[in-house]
Amino acid sequence: MKAIVLASGSQANATYLEIGESKVLIDCGLSYRQLLYRLKLMDKNLDDLKAVFITHEHADHIAGLRVLVNNHDIKIILSEGTFNSLDKRYIGEIAKEKFVIVKGYEAIDLFDFRVLPFPTFHDAAEPFGYRFIEGEKSLVYITDTGYFPIKQYDVIRDADGYIIESNHEVEMLLESSRPWQLKRRILDDQGHLSNEDSANLLLNLATERTKYIVLAHLSQECNLEILALDTYKKVFFQQGVDLSRYRLIAARQNEPSEEIII
């Protein structure tokens, strides 16, 4: 299993996966031109793309969907709530048979891998994260969530790799020029994970199996890459966990991440 985060942040989100012989995307907030350009930088392409998994209906996750589907015969995999909330500006007249509706906590077999959708907690209709499973290996993708309930930790615990939101530094957010209503939205349980919340969540999920942690959806205004990384180091150190056992990476908005190989 291989993964490259092509874009991650408030402007656009897209992640490329190779699982067995299959190529898929998670979200498509980038323009088609940028998708191809960033993949080419990594010596990749969209030939024989199989599907795109949509986390939720916000524009930074679906803005490039219509053009992508016009260029590739793919399935669009998403929750029913997300399907019913898609903006026609971004999907045009995509045929209904292109969509595959999945349910939270119900794993499905697709192509040559299994995927387990799970609910996240965000101000969207029915947002999902996904656990991709190939044999004994798995990768968890979880962004755009204000928290994650303890009772569901087992759904995403013990993965080989995590792409996980680390959206903001609380003090930077509170001191920003953003309206108070927006600040409250971000800090809410239906908002986004802070650096510290993200690190504490990962502490409860990672195991000896875990090799990669990719910090995603960093706010350009209310976070810094060095703050997100340092917060993880501090939180793990305080709990007596050696962070050096993991490959810790911060995904960026304007350039692809390194390739993760699980």
Buried (B, 14 or more C-beta within 10 A) or exposed (E): BBBBBBBBBBBBBBBBBBBEEBBBBBBBBBBBEBBBEBBEEBEBEBEEBBBBBBBBBBEBBBBBBBBBBEEBEBBBBBBEBBBEBBEEEBBEEBEEEBBBEBEBEEBEEBBEBBBBBBBBBBBBBBBBBBBBBBEEBBBBBBBBBBBBEEEEEEBBBBBBBBBBBBBBBBEBBEEBEBEEEEBEBBBBEBBBBBBBBBBBBBBEBBEEEBBBBBBBBBBEEBBBBEBBBEBBEBBBEEEEBEBEEBEBBBBBBEEBBBBBEB
